[in-house]
């Protein structure tokens, strides 16, 4: 009996109750972006207020080269 109450009656009662509950706080009625997509572009702490770069330039970086010739091969590899 307790299993029936725990796994059937309680979930059904909570589901029905959830349909009947009204929110305690009213919805915001400000017009605009419903999903907040405009806020995503400003970042977590807001925009920095700077104009975007007129032309994007690549950074002067070189690929990293690793010299692994001095490392002894692993004897477990069988080579």
C-alpha positions as CSV (number, residue, x, y, z in Angstrom):
1,X,0.0,0.0,0.0
2,X,2.8,2.4,0.9
3,X,4.5,1.7,-2.5
4,X,1.2,2.6,-4.3
5,X,1.0,5.9,-2.4
6,X,4.7,6.7,-2.9
7,X,5.0,5.9,-6.6
8,X,1.4,6.4,-8.0
9,X,-0.8,8.6,-5.8
10,X,1.8,11.1,-4.7
11,X,3.2,11.9,-8.3
12,X,-0.4,12.1,-9.6
13,X,-1.4,14.5,-6.8
14,X,1.7,16.7,-7.2
15,X,1.1,16.9,-11.0
16,X,-2.5,17.9,-10.5
17,X,-1.5,20.4,-7.9
18,X,1.1,21.9,-10.2
19,X,-1.6,22.6,-12.8
20,X,-3.7,24.4,-10.2
21,X,-1.0,26.6,-8.6
22,X,-0.8,30.2,-9.7
23,X,2.5,31.9,-9.6
24,X,3.2,34.1,-6.6
25,X,4.9,36.8,-8.7
26,X,3.4,38.3,-11.9
27,X,5.1,38.1,-15.2
28,X,7.2,40.9,-16.5
29,X,5.3,42.9,-19.1
30,X,8.2,44.6,-20.8
31,X,8.4,44.3,-24.5
32,X,11.5,43.1,-26.2
33,X,13.5,40.0,-26.5
34,X,11.6,37.1,-24.9
35,X,14.6,34.7,-24.8
36,X,17.2,37.2,-23.8
37,X,19.2,36.9,-27.0
38,X,20.1,40.6,-26.9
39,X,21.6,40.1,-23.4
40,X,23.8,37.3,-24.6
41,X,25.8,39.6,-26.9
42,X,26.7,41.9,-24.0
43,X,28.3,39.2,-21.9
44,X,27.8,38.3,-18.2
45,X,28.7,41.8,-16.8
46,X,27.4,43.9,-19.6
47,X,29.0,45.5,-22.7
48,X,32.2,47.4,-22.6
49,X,30.9,50.3,-24.7
50,X,33.7,50.1,-27.3
51,X,33.1,50.2,-31.0
52,X,33.9,47.0,-32.9
53,X,37.2,46.9,-34.9
54,X,36.7,48.1,-38.4
55,X,38.9,45.3,-39.8
56,X,39.8,42.2,-38.0
57,X,43.5,41.3,-38.3
58,X,45.2,38.0,-37.5
59,X,47.6,37.8,-34.6
60,X,51.3,37.4,-35.4
61,X,51.8,34.0,-33.9
62,X,53.8,31.1,-35.0
63,X,52.9,27.4,-34.6
64,X,54.5,25.7,-31.7
65,X,57.0,23.1,-32.6
66,X,58.0,20.4,-30.1
67,X,61.3,18.6,-30.2
68,X,60.7,15.1,-28.9
69,X,63.8,13.5,-30.2
70,X,65.5,13.6,-26.8
71,X,62.6,11.7,-25.2
72,X,63.3,8.0,-24.9
73,X,60.6,5.8,-26.4
74,X,58.4,3.9,-24.0
75,X,59.6,0.3,-23.6
76,X,55.9,-0.9,-23.2
77,X,55.2,0.1,-26.8
78,X,57.1,-2.9,-28.1
79,X,59.3,-0.9,-30.5
